[in-house]
Amino acid sequence: MKSNSFCLFLLTGCLVLTSVLWGDVYIISNSSTRINSISKKELKQIFLGEMNRWKDGSKIKIVDNLDKKTAENFYSKYVGKKTARIKQIWIKKMLRGKMSPPESLKYNDDIVDYVSNKKHCIGFVSGKKAPKGVKVLKVTE
Amino acid sequence: MRKKIGLLLLFLTVGFMQLPAKKIDVYGYSDFMFSYWETAKGTEKYGFSQNRTNVLLASEVFKKWDFFVNVEFTGQLRMQAVGSVDETGIFRSDDWIVTTESKVELEEAWTRFTLSDKLVIKAGSFYASFGRFNVDQDISPNYITVRPPMIYDDAFRSKNPVGIIPDKANLEVQGSFTGSTFTAQYHLYLGNSMPNRLYDENLEPGLSWGTRLLFNFDENLKIGFSSYFDKVVHDKHYNEDFLWLDGVIKERRSLFSLDVDYTFGRFNLNGEYIWNRNESEREDVDEFTRTFFYINGSAEIASKLRLYAEFDQYRDNFHNDRLRTFLGNGINKVILGLNFKPNWVTAIKAEVQHYFFNDSTMPVDFPGQDYTNSYTAFMASLSIVF
């Protein structure tokens, strides 16, 4: 019993430590988007290429994060699929003209910079602190 | 054809120069293929081809109004061994025929106005939304095999006298509705049927129309229904007594399709059933029915590597129609292959294909080839998205 509790304590500790060291995933958008929050369902539809426009009719621009851990964390948490499968879906839609090829950047600073300068853009970054110069969207159920 | 493409590109260029500066996305894909065919007469054919490079241009002209252009460049280098089979049965090659062919084609050019997700209007020239692969018929990165299922290959497209699969459409209304567990997409389209102008260049095409409904359950399960109707126009035709019929023959063509795609864990299973009936307006020309189905299964056997197998079957009832019996009343195809994707823009595929015909008593003359009742082919390809 004692050893079980110890294992559980160790596991929780590891998870907390990983989270602290690696940080959270922030969903960010350009200030031109007229939203402050986004539902999980909308987020999934956007990153699956099924929702291409914001409610005001403007075209959604996606920026992908090339950092493996951040991408895996984001896609499994909000889209429910592996990164490789997401990219397969994108390729199919891109080649049929159903979505634009997303910009892909590796570093958080570059992504934040890109989103802050690109109208109607949405992306995601990881970090210990929320990024500045962009809207940080609250994700609702 | 090149003149037409030139004029269209000029029109597009001048047209877009008049518009406010917008970013145009330029991307596409390239295909390189190697194929080897064994033939009945002891000869063999194999060749490398830069099968196609498609350059795609897409941009939003104004808010809710965008366009898409798909230009295809193809080039082929084909080598054929010429020789004879010696007394021991071994083929001896004594010469090679090398042929090259290249062309540029405007595959698609369309513009789209999005009123809402539920109502989108698309106009121009684009592949008709029929079945699971018609809009993807040449987009190799979009299918696991080297070529799409047999029915979507060149020999079965509408521009051929025995064509089944619709070619292009010109006006489409489409949209999608999202439910709690699925997305439903609809397509309603109009176009021109393709006349089979064997001799008379003045034959006019008729009107064609079709529908497609696709239910998408979280990208894991997709179920589609398609229908298509047009009037096929022939200018020459044989009747059942092998008599050459004069005059124009018009046939009402109906097509229906049901397709399913299911992904579960490392596995994917997909298939489609297509039913076609042509009914002539003339009494001296028989009506006929053709059916087709394929089943494709694949499994991820290692990271980025999938093993796949497919069975395709085509059947017709052209027992006495010499114009159409080139497939011996039916053809079957079995494929076994590997698909390796080292990264998300590259696919390497290799497969063995075995074809066998349904009726061995019928004459078989597969387009451009000289096979008997069964043959085997090997195909490999490299696809790169850029």
Chai-1 contact restraints between the chains, C-beta under 6 A:
chainA,res_idxA,chainB,res_idxB,connection_type,confidence,min_distance_angstrom,max_distance_angstrom,comment,restraint_id
A,E50,B,T183,contact,1.0,0.0,6.0,A-B,restraint_1
A,G57,B,K63,contact,1.0,0.0,6.0,A-B,restraint_2
A,G57,B,K64,contact,1.0,0.0,6.0,A-B,restraint_3
A,K59,B,E60,contact,1.0,0.0,6.0,A-B,restraint_4
A,K87,B,W344,contact,1.0,0.0,6.0,A-B,restraint_5
A,I91,B,P141,contact,1.0,0.0,6.0,A-B,restraint_6
A,I91,B,V385,contact,1.0,0.0,6.0,A-B,restraint_7
A,K92,B,N142,contact,1.0,0.0,6.0,A-B,restraint_8
A,L95,B,I139,contact,1.0,0.0,6.0,A-B,restraint_9
A,G97,B,A58,contact,1.0,0.0,6.0,A-B,restraint_10
A,G97,B,F68,contact,1.0,0.0,6.0,A-B,restraint_11
A,S100,B,D25,contact,1.0,0.0,6.0,A-B,restraint_12
A,P101,B,D25,contact,1.0,0.0,6.0,A-B,restraint_13
A,P101,B,Y27,contact,1.0,0.0,6.0,A-B,restraint_14
